[in-house]
C-alpha cells in the first residue's frame, strides 16, 4: 500500500485590508502638494505586496479633484473615523493604514495631544491621539495585525502606543518606554505626598503627575484613577495591557515637522519616499532595519526629521520582519 501523508487542513490566507488617506487641502491656505502622489505610490507598493484594490479590501480618502465634498470618500473627520472603524472591524486580517497630510497638536485636559488634521478641521476640529487610539487600537478585532505609516508633522505619539523606538544618525536604536517612564513619575509624586504636606511638595507632585499623564493619554478612566489616588501599579496594569499587534512608523518626533518635499521631480512626503525607498532596497527588512534605513535616506537627503517606530507590544525588532 502506498504511503499517504496525514491530512493537513489548509488554513485560508489572511485577508488583507488597507486604508489610504491623502489630503492636499486644495483651495485652502493650508495647501500641500505631495499627499495625493503619496497614496498613489503606496497603493502601487501594496499591490506588489498582495493587497487588492477592490472596495471590500481598500478604501481611499482624498480631496483629489472630482471627489465631491459630500462623498464618503472625502477626507472629513467623520469619514476618516468611519473608515478607520471599517479597517479594524474584521477578525484575523492583516491591515495597513497610510496617512499623508497635516499633523497638529491640540490642547487636552492632560496637556497636549498629537492630532491628524482632516480637510474640515476648521469647522469640526482635529482628531486627537486619544480618539485615534480608541478607533485603531481599542477597537482592533481579534487576531488582526495593523501596520501604520503617518507622514505628517507632530506624529511621534499620534496613536499613543506604549513602546517608542528612535534611531540616531549613527543608526543606534533607543527605546523610550512610555509605560515605565510614566509609572516612575507616578511613584515619585506619590513619595512626595507621603512625605508630608507642603505647598512646594504639592506643586512638585502636580508637575510630576502632569508629566506622567502625557504617557497615559490613551486610557479611558484616567480621571477615576486620579480620584482614587496615585495607584501607579494598577494604572500600569491597564496601560499597554491591550496587547494589540499594532506598529507605527511616524515621520518625525512629536516636536518636529515632516517635509512636503519635491524629490526627483515629483511632489511627495519625505517620509513616504524614504519608506518606499527602504522597501525597494530590502524587500523583507526587520523593523529595526526599516527604521535605520528610513532615517538614513532622510538624513542623506538633508531632512532633519527623525522617524520613529511605536509598538503596542514588546517585540524582537531585530529579527522580526515587517508584518505586511
C-alpha positions as semicolon CSV with decimal commas, in nm:
position;residue;x (nm);y (nm);z (nm)
1;X;0,000;0,000;0,000
2;X;0,139;0,338;-0,098
3;X;0,223;0,575;0,185
4;X;-0,010;0,867;0,224
5;X;0,092;1,163;0,438
6;X;-0,152;1,256;0,712
7;X;-0,420;1,500;0,611
8;X;-0,347;1,859;0,699
9;X;-0,620;2,118;0,691
10;X;-0,520;2,411;0,474
11;X;-0,576;2,740;0,651
12;X;-0,730;3,008;0,431
13;X;-0,498;3,300;0,358
14;X;-0,544;3,602;0,582
15;X;-0,746;3,879;0,429
16;X;-0,552;4,199;0,366
17;X;-0,720;4,539;0,401
18;X;-0,579;4,886;0,352
19;X;-0,687;5,242;0,420
20;X;-0,505;5,523;0,239
21;X;-0,566;5,888;0,328
22;X;-0,409;6,171;0,128
23;X;-0,510;6,534;0,185
24;X;-0,365;6,825;-0,014
25;X;-0,620;7,075;0,132
26;X;-0,694;7,204;-0,215
27;X;-0,836;7,554;-0,229
28;X;-0,727;7,647;0,123
29;X;-0,437;7,846;0,268
30;X;-0,302;7,520;0,415
31;X;-0,243;7,353;0,078
32;X;0,016;7,076;0,041
33;X;0,146;6,926;-0,282
34;X;0,262;6,569;-0,236
35;X;-0,013;6,385;-0,047
36;X;-0,209;6,261;-0,349
37;X;0,109;6,129;-0,503
38;X;0,193;5,957;-0,174
39;X;-0,120;5,744;-0,170
40;X;-0,074;5,657;-0,539
41;X;0,279;5,537;-0,464
42;X;0,169;5,345;-0,155
43;X;-0,117;5,183;-0,350
44;X;0,132;5,055;-0,610
45;X;0,355;4,920;-0,333
46;X;0,066;4,742;-0,159
47;X;-0,048;4,582;-0,485
48;X;0,301;4,438;-0,518
49;X;0,273;4,304;-0,162
50;X;-0,052;4,117;-0,226
51;X;-0,314;4,375;-0,127
52;X;-0,609;4,401;-0,364
53;X;-0,786;4,723;-0,461
54;X;-1,148;4,602;-0,459
55;X;-1,390;4,806;-0,249
56;X;-1,407;4,539;0,022
57;X;-1,031;4,544;0,073
58;X;-0,916;4,900;0,012
59;X;-1,061;5,241;0,094
60;X;-0,902;5,564;-0,028
61;X;-0,997;5,903;0,115
62;X;-0,870;6,202;-0,080
63;X;-0,957;6,558;-0,179
64;X;-0,844;6,489;-0,533
65;X;-1,039;6,699;-0,788
66;X;-1,360;6,524;-0,887
67;X;-1,441;6,375;-0,548
68;X;-1,750;6,560;-0,417
69;X;-1,732;6,701;-0,064
70;X;-2,041;6,502;0,041
71;X;-1,887;6,176;-0,075
72;X;-1,800;5,916;0,194
73;X;-1,452;5,913;0,036
74;X;-1,379;6,280;0,105
75;X;-1,130;6,314;0,395
76;X;-1,351;6,485;0,652
77;X;-1,308;6,398;1,018
78;X;-1,628;6,193;1,022
79;X;-1,529;5,995;0,714
80;X;-1,176;5,930;0,842
81;X;-1,304;5,781;1,168
82;X;-1,569;5,577;0,986
83;X;-1,304;5,439;0,750
84;X;-1,079;5,351;1,045
85;X;-1,367;5,160;1,205
86;X;-1,417;4,973;0,876
87;X;-1,047;4,888;0,862
88;X;-1,027;4,724;1,207
89;X;-1,371;4,558;1,229
90;X;-1,299;4,210;1,084
91;X;-1,104;3,948;1,283
92;X;-0,791;3,771;1,159
93;X;-0,686;4,029;0,899
94;X;-0,358;4,192;0,802
95;X;-0,420;4,567;0,797
96;X;-0,232;4,867;0,658
97;X;-0,303;5,236;0,717
98;X;-0,124;5,524;0,547
99;X;-0,194;5,890;0,621
100;X;-0,035;6,180;0,435
101;X;-0,146;6,529;0,529
102;X;-0,112;6,785;0,803
103;X;-0,048;6,680;1,161
104;X;-0,104;6,906;1,457
105;X;-0,126;6,928;1,833
106;X;-0,436;7,010;2,034
107;X;-0,492;7,102;2,396
108;X;-0,648;6,838;2,618
109;X;-0,730;6,808;2,987
110;X;-0,394;6,638;3,042
111;X;-0,173;6,861;2,831
112;X;-0,117;6,836;2,456
113;X;-0,218;6,559;2,217
114;X;-0,079;6,488;1,872
115;X;-0,353;6,501;1,609
116;X;-0,443;6,436;1,248
117;X;-0,592;6,726;1,053
118;X;-0,898;6,643;0,838
119;X;-0,996;6,863;0,548
120;X;-1,280;7,016;0,751
121;X;-1,077;7,076;1,067
122;X;-1,159;7,447;1,080
123;X;-1,529;7,364;1,115
124;X;-1,519;7,033;1,303
125;X;-1,181;7,012;1,475
126;X;-0,886;6,775;1,458
127;X;-0,863;6,406;1,551
128;X;-0,658;6,373;1,869
129;X;-0,441;6,083;1,980
130;X;-0,694;5,960;2,235
131;X;-0,957;5,916;1,966
132;X;-0,708;5,758;1,725
133;X;-0,606;5,506;1,993
134;X;-0,968;5,415;2,056
135;X;-1,061;5,368;1,689
136;X;-0,742;5,192;1,577
137;X;-0,617;5,003;1,884
138;X;-0,900;4,951;2,131
139;X;-1,144;4,854;1,854
140;X;-0,896;4,634;1,664
141;X;-1,067;4,298;1,606
142;X;-0,911;3,978;1,749
143;X;-0,635;3,813;1,550
144;X;-0,551;4,124;1,347
145;X;-0,219;4,296;1,289
146;X;-0,214;4,665;1,198
147;X;0,076;4,849;1,035
148;X;0,056;5,230;1,021
149;X;0,262;5,490;0,835
150;X;0,195;5,851;0,931
151;X;0,361;6,110;0,707
152;X;0,271;6,427;0,893
153;X;0,403;6,673;1,150
154;X;0,394;6,607;1,525
155;X;0,322;6,238;1,474
156;X;0,550;6,056;1,716
157;X;0,277;5,974;1,969
158;X;-0,027;6,010;1,746
159;X;-0,169;5,667;1,830
160;X;-0,041;5,654;2,191
161;X;0,140;5,321;2,172
162;X;0,346;5,229;2,479
163;X;0,684;5,142;2,323
164;X;0,861;5,405;2,111
165;X;1,192;5,349;1,929
166;X;1,415;5,614;1,772
167;X;1,722;5,591;1,551
168;X;2,012;5,834;1,583
169;X;2,232;5,948;1,295
170;X;2,467;5,654;1,361
171;X;2,185;5,403;1,330
172;X;2,167;5,322;1,701
173;X;1,816;5,239;1,826
174;X;1,696;5,368;2,161
175;X;1,375;5,273;2,340
176;X;1,153;5,528;2,512
177;X;0,937;5,304;2,731
178;X;0,631;5,519;2,799
179;X;0,490;5,270;3,046
180;X;0,795;5,258;3,272
181;X;0,858;5,630;3,248
182;X;0,500;5,713;3,344
183;X;0,492;5,473;3,636
184;X;0,821;5,613;3,766
185;X;0,678;5,966;3,761
186;X;0,366;5,850;3,945
187;X;0,582;5,680;4,206
188;X;0,792;5,992;4,260
189;X;0,478;6,204;4,301
190;X;0,331;5,956;4,549
191;X;0,652;5,960;4,757
192;X;0,640;6,339;4,772
193;X;0,285;6,340;4,904
194;X;0,352;6,063;5,159
195;X;0,645;6,265;5,295
196;X;0,415;6,529;5,444
197;X;0,215;6,822;5,315
198;X;0,371;7,143;5,192
199;X;0,286;7,382;4,912
200;X;0,622;7,320;4,745
201;X;0,578;6,944;4,759
202;X;0,224;6,958;4,622
203;X;0,334;7,182;4,337
204;X;0,617;6,947;4,250
205;X;0,385;6,648;4,271
206;X;0,141;6,812;4,031
207;X;0,428;6,876;3,789
208;X;0,530;6,510;3,804
209;X;0,171;6,399;3,754
210;X;0,135;6,623;3,450
211;X;0,439;6,454;3,301
212;X;0,305;6,110;3,385
213;X;-0,035;6,166;3,230
214;X;0,125;6,256;2,899
215;X;0,234;5,891;2,881
216;X;-0,114;5,760;2,956
217;X;-0,337;5,962;2,730
218;X;-0,496;5,657;2,567
219;X;-0,657;5,536;2,890
220;X;-1,030;5,591;2,931
221;X;-1,058;5,606;3,309
222;X;-0,766;5,830;3,394
223;X;-0,988;6,070;3,587
224;X;-1,125;5,790;3,802
225;X;-0,772;5,666;3,874
226;X;-0,663;6,011;3,987
227;X;-0,966;6,049;4,215
228;X;-0,891;5,713;4,377
229;X;-0,529;5,813;4,441
230;X;-0,190;5,754;4,283
231;X;-0,226;5,383;4,212
232;X;0,076;5,356;3,983
233;X;0,084;4,978;3,986
234;X;-0,283;4,939;3,899
235;X;-0,259;5,207;3,633
236;X;0,043;5,037;3,478
237;X;-0,152;4,713;3,457
238;X;-0,409;4,881;3,234
239;X;-0,179;5,082;3,007
240;X;-0,027;4,863;2,738
241;X;-0,229;4,562;2,852
242;X;-0,444;4,557;2,537
243;X;-0,166;4,352;2,371
244;X;-0,273;4,456;2,022
245;X;-0,018;4,391;1,748
246;X;-0,010;4,748;1,619
247;X;0,309;4,902;1,483
248;X;0,351;5,255;1,354
249;X;0,622;5,437;1,162
250;X;0,582;5,811;1,209
251;X;0,758;6,072;1,002
252;X;0,902;6,264;1,295
253;X;0,907;6,320;1,669
254;X;0,623;6,499;1,847
255;X;0,815;6,826;1,843
256;X;0,913;6,811;1,474
257;X;0,761;6,874;1,134
258;X;0,757;6,644;0,832
259;X;0,862;6,780;0,496
260;X;0,630;6,820;0,199
261;X;0,913;6,764;-0,047
262;X;0,997;6,755;-0,415
263;X;1,224;6,461;-0,494
264;X;1,334;6,353;-0,840
265;X;1,090;6,598;-0,997
266;X;0,785;6,474;-0,804
267;X;0,598;6,615;-0,507
268;X;0,594;6,369;-0,218
269;X;0,610;6,344;0,156
270;X;0,971;6,289;0,260
271;X;0,874;6,009;0,500
272;X;0,669;5,823;0,238
273;X;0,955;5,850;-0,013
274;X;1,213;5,724;0,239
275;X;0,991;5,434;0,350
276;X;0,929;5,321;-0,009
277;X;1,299;5,352;-0,096
278;X;1,372;5,127;0,201
279;X;1,121;4,870;0,076
280;X;1,279;4,876;-0,272
281;X;1,630;4,815;-0,139
282;X;1,533;4,550;0,116
283;X;1,209;4,363;0,038
284;X;1,196;4,176;0,373
285;X;1,360;4,406;0,627
286;X;1,322;4,376;1,002
287;X;1,159;4,656;1,196
288;X;1,498;4,781;1,313
289;X;1,642;4,774;0,960
290;X;1,341;4,966;0,830
291;X;1,377;5,234;1,095
292;X;1,751;5,265;1,039
293;X;1,731;5,275;0,658
294;X;1,443;5,522;0,656
295;X;1,645;5,752;0,882
296;X;1,949;5,714;0,655
297;X;1,751;5,809;0,345
298;X;1,610;6,116;0,517
299;X;1,944;6,216;0,666
300;X;2,125;6,163;0,336
301;X;1,879;6,395;0,164
302;X;1,929;6,659;0,435
303;X;1,593;6,620;0,606
304;X;1,629;6,673;0,980
305;X;1,309;6,494;1,084
306;X;1,366;6,178;1,289
307;X;1,131;5,888;1,210
308;X;1,004;5,680;1,499
309;X;0,871;5,329;1,543
310;X;0,598;5,268;1,800
311;X;0,461;4,930;1,908
312;X;0,163;4,812;2,105
313;X;0,355;4,509;2,236
314;X;0,719;4,435;2,304
315;X;0,876;4,265;2,001
316;X;1,208;4,126;1,884
317;X;1,254;4,410;1,641
318;X;1,594;4,292;1,518
319;X;1,469;3,955;1,397
320;X;1,103;4,018;1,313
321;X;1,027;4,111;0,951
322;X;0,764;4,376;0,886
323;X;0,415;4,233;0,917
324;X;0,281;4,342;0,581
